Amino acid sequence: MIKKRILNPGRVRQIAGGFSYIPHRFLTDGFLATLEQKEILLYLFLILVSDRYGLSYYSYDMICSLMQLTLGEYIEARDGLLKKDLISFDGKIFQVLDLPAHPSCAQSSSHEDPAMVAQIIRQSLQEARL
């Protein structure tokens, strides 16, 4: 067994000025393994920007800009996290939820999202003009 010791005592992490944490069971209970790469990115971002209740108010355009995601990638990641019961979203406010009892293996699907449909229509119209 590896004996742990603090490597840099002057730089021990502390909660100061914000509130972000990921429960250890996120890894040990298999939640991380059920997520796609973009879902992990969005989940970690929402944890970083949320308050102590897990709430955050970032708009999709700001999230896409900061995370360097396309609208489609954002929608797929958001929908995946919703289906896996890791977040709630009312159209304006996100809430990172307490982890459910067990991870869900739900697959993300964005083909019914109005924003994604609008993007597909715009792309199709642009391609038709060429």
C-alpha positions in Angstrom: 0.0 0.0 0.0 1.2 3.5 -0.8 1.7 5.7 2.2 0.3 9.2 1.6 2.1 12.3 2.6 1.5 15.9 1.7 4.0 16.9 -1.0 3.7 20.6 -0.7 2.4 21.8 2.7 2.2 25.4 1.6 -0.3 24.6 -1.1 -2.8 22.3 0.6 -6.3 22.9 -1.0 -8.9 24.7 1.0 -12.5 25.9 0.3 -12.3 29.7 0.2 -14.6 32.1 -1.6 -16.5 29.4 -3.5 -18.0 26.0 -3.2 -17.2 23.1 -5.5 -16.6 19.5 -4.8 -17.1 16.1 -6.5 -18.0 13.2 -4.2 -15.6 10.3 -4.2 -18.3 7.9 -5.2 -18.6 9.7 -8.5 -15.5 7.7 -9.4 -15.9 4.6 -7.2 -19.5 3.9 -7.9 -19.0 4.2 -11.7 -20.7 7.5 -12.6 -17.6 8.8 -14.4 -17.4 5.6 -16.5 -21.0 6.2 -17.8 -20.2 9.7 -19.2 -19.1 10.7 -22.7 -16.2 13.2 -22.9 -18.4 16.2 -23.5 -20.7 15.2 -20.6 -17.7 15.1 -18.3 -16.6 18.5 -19.5 -20.0 20.1 -19.0 -20.5 18.4 -15.6 -17.2 19.6 -14.3 -17.9 23.1 -15.6 -21.3 23.1 -13.9 -19.8 22.0 -10.6 -17.1 24.7 -10.8 -19.6 27.5 -11.4 -22.4 26.4 -9.1 -23.2 27.7 -5.6 -23.5 25.5 -2.5 -27.0 24.3 -3.7 -25.6 23.3 -7.1 -27.3 26.2 -8.9 -25.8 28.1 -11.8 -27.2 30.6 -14.3 -24.7 30.4 -17.3 -26.4 30.6 -20.7 -25.7 28.1 -23.4 -23.8 30.6 -25.5 -21.5 31.4 -22.6 -21.0 27.8 -21.8 -20.3 26.9 -25.5 -17.8 29.8 -25.7 -16.0 29.0 -22.5 -15.9 25.2 -23.0 -15.2 25.5 -26.8 -18.3 23.4 -27.6 -20.6 23.6 -30.6 -24.3 24.0 -29.9 -24.8 20.4 -30.9 -22.1 19.1 -28.5 -23.6 21.2 -25.7 -27.1 19.9 -26.3 -25.9 16.3 -26.4 -23.9 16.7 -23.2 -26.7 18.5 -21.4 -29.3 16.0 -22.4 -27.0 13.1 -21.5 -26.5 14.6 -18.0 -30.3 15.1 -17.6 -31.1 11.5 -18.6 -28.4 10.2 -16.3 -30.1 12.2 -13.5 -27.0 14.2 -12.6 -28.4 17.6 -13.3 -31.7 19.5 -13.5 -32.4 22.3 -16.0 -35.5 24.5 -16.3 -34.3 26.3 -19.5 -32.4 29.0 -17.5 -31.1 27.6 -14.3 -28.9 24.5 -13.9 -28.8 22.4 -10.7 -26.1 19.8 -10.1 -27.9 17.1 -8.2 -26.9 14.9 -5.4 -25.7 11.6 -7.0 -28.5 9.1 -7.4 -28.2 5.7 -5.8 -26.7 4.1 -8.9 -25.3 5.4 -12.2 -27.6 5.3 -15.2 -26.3 4.1 -18.6 -28.8 6.2 -20.5 -27.6 7.3 -23.9 -27.9 10.9 -24.9 -30.1 11.9 -27.7 -30.5 15.5 -29.0 -32.5 14.9 -32.2 -35.8 16.3 -30.6 -34.3 19.4 -29.1 -35.6 22.6 -30.8 -32.2 24.3 -30.8 -30.6 21.3 -32.4 -33.4 21.0 -35.0 -33.0 24.7 -35.8 -29.2 24.2 -36.3 -29.8 21.2 -38.6 -32.3 23.3 -40.7 -29.8 26.2 -41.0 -27.0 23.8 -42.0 -29.3 22.1 -44.6 -30.3 25.5 -46.0 -26.6 26.6 -46.3 -25.7 23.4 -48.0 -28.6 23.8 -50.5 -27.4 27.3 -51.4 -23.9 25.9 -52.3 
